[in-house]
Amino acid sequence: MIISDCFRHSWNWITHLNLKSIKVQTERMKMIVSRMLMTAIVLSVIVNSIVASDCYECQNCKHVDRSTPRRSNCGGCLKYVYHGQGNRVDRQCVATCNGVQQTTDYRVYCCRGNLCNSSSKVTLNATFIYSILFIAVTTIFYNK
């Protein structure tokens, strides 16, 4: 009886220690993965802002194809959409981007990425997308 009680208490103590150890390791892994994810996001944002890209350059060009002129080593690509006088679209290469600007007569889209001013709707800024991804993954990871 004494040996079995002693064994049971020892087993409970070992099990308790193992569970604490697993919990500590899990928390440590969460921290490591969180830091790795944050580092990856920061690096990709930095690389995305440094890397030069090609952009379409044309005036009055609603649609682009292989024959549309391109320019290399751009910091960003602009797309002007004029709402008056025939809904004209212009595209060009710029040194830096300032996001989206809008008036009643026109809207200016700016993006970073190879030939990103080609689509009818310019894609969202990569920084915004990475931020949303980080928040989603962190929320899912820490609520488990």
C-alpha distance (Angstrom), angle and dihedral (degrees) to the residues before:
residue distance angle dihedral
M1 . . .
I2 3.79 . .
I3 3.80 91.7 .
S4 3.80 93.1 49.6
D5 3.83 91.7 48.5
C6 3.77 90.2 48.4
F7 3.80 90.6 48.3
R8 3.81 92.2 48.0
H9 3.83 92.6 50.5
S10 3.79 90.6 47.0
W11 3.80 91.6 48.7
N12 3.81 91.8 49.3
W13 3.79 90.1 49.5
I14 3.85 92.6 49.0
T15 3.80 91.6 46.6
H16 3.80 90.4 49.2
L17 3.82 90.7 50.3
N18 3.80 92.0 48.2
L19 3.80 92.0 50.5
K20 3.80 90.7 49.1
S21 3.79 89.8 47.8
I22 3.80 91.8 50.0
K23 3.80 90.7 48.4
V24 3.82 91.2 50.1
Q25 3.81 90.9 47.6
T26 3.81 91.0 48.8
E27 3.80 91.7 51.4
R28 3.80 90.0 46.9
M29 3.82 90.6 50.8
K30 3.80 90.5 49.7
M31 3.80 89.7 54.1
I32 3.81 92.8 47.5
V33 3.81 93.9 47.8
S34 3.80 91.1 44.9
R35 3.81 91.5 52.3
M36 3.80 92.0 45.9
L37 3.80 91.1 50.2
M38 3.80 92.3 47.8
T39 3.82 90.9 48.6
A40 3.81 91.4 49.4
I41 3.80 91.7 50.2
V42 3.81 93.5 47.7
L43 3.81 91.9 47.6
S44 3.80 93.3 48.3
V45 3.80 91.4 49.2
I46 3.82 90.2 50.1
V47 3.81 92.9 46.9
N48 3.80 91.1 45.6
S49 3.81 91.1 53.4
I50 3.82 94.0 45.7
V51 3.80 101.7 43.8
A52 3.79 113.2 92.7
S53 3.77 117.0 -136.4
D54 3.78 142.0 -167.1
C55 3.80 120.3 -102.6
Y56 3.77 135.6 -170.3
E57 3.81 114.0 -110.6
C58 3.78 117.8 -163.8
Q59 3.78 141.9 121.4
N60 3.77 124.9 -128.4
C61 3.82 92.5 5.8
K62 3.80 113.5 141.0
H63 3.80 91.5 174.5
V64 3.80 131.1 32.5
D65 3.79 130.9 -151.9
R66 3.81 139.0 165.4
S67 3.79 92.2 -67.2
T68 3.83 94.5 55.3
P69 3.84 110.4 111.7
R70 3.81 116.8 -105.6
R71 3.78 134.1 -161.6
S72 3.81 125.8 -153.1
N73 3.81 134.5 -142.6
C74 3.79 95.9 33.4
G75 3.79 123.3 162.0
G76 3.79 88.7 -149.3
C77 3.78 143.4 -12.6
L78 3.81 124.1 -118.7
K79 3.75 129.5 -155.5
Y80 3.82 118.9 -169.8
V81 3.80 116.3 -161.4
Y82 3.81 113.1 -168.0
H83 3.79 113.5 -160.7
G84 3.78 97.4 -165.1
Q85 3.81 129.7 64.1
G86 3.79 100.4 28.3
N87 3.79 101.3 -30.2
R88 3.79 95.8 -87.5
V89 3.84 122.1 -162.8
D90 3.82 124.7 -155.8
R91 3.81 126.4 -176.9
Q92 3.79 129.6 -164.2
C93 3.81 148.7 161.7
V94 3.84 118.5 -107.4
A95 3.80 136.7 -177.8
T96 3.84 95.7 -125.5
C97 3.80 139.2 9.9
N98 3.79 127.8 -123.9
G99 3.80 99.3 -175.7
V100 3.80 121.9 -119.6
Q101 3.80 122.6 -18.9
Q102 3.76 123.8 -173.1
T103 3.79 141.7 -174.0
T104 3.78 131.2 164.2
D105 3.83 90.6 -92.8
Y106 3.80 102.4 43.3
R107 3.78 147.2 3.5
V108 3.82 125.4 -142.8
Y109 3.80 119.6 -153.9
C110 3.79 120.8 -167.5
C111 3.79 124.4 -169.8
R112 3.80 141.4 165.9
G113 3.75 119.4 -134.8
N114 3.75 139.6 78.8
L115 3.84 109.7 -56.7
C116 3.81 90.2 -19.8
N117 3.82 92.2 151.9
S118 3.80 90.9 68.8
S119 3.79 101.7 86.6
S120 3.75 128.8 83.5
K121 3.80 87.7 -118.7
V122 3.79 116.9 34.5
T123 3.80 112.0 -131.2
L124 3.79 124.0 -108.5
N125 3.76 119.9 -88.5
A126 3.83 111.8 -85.3
T127 3.81 91.8 -130.3
F128 3.80 90.3 59.2
I129 3.80 92.1 47.9
Y130 3.82 92.9 48.5
S131 3.80 91.1 48.6
I132 3.80 92.5 52.3
L133 3.81 90.1 46.8
F134 3.81 91.7 50.8
I135 3.80 93.0 49.1
A136 3.81 91.9 48.2
V137 3.81 95.1 48.3
T138 3.80 93.0 44.3
T139 3.81 92.1 49.1
I140 3.80 92.6 49.1
F141 3.80 92.6 44.2
Y142 3.80 97.1 49.5
N143 3.80 96.6 41.9
K144 3.81 93.3 61.1
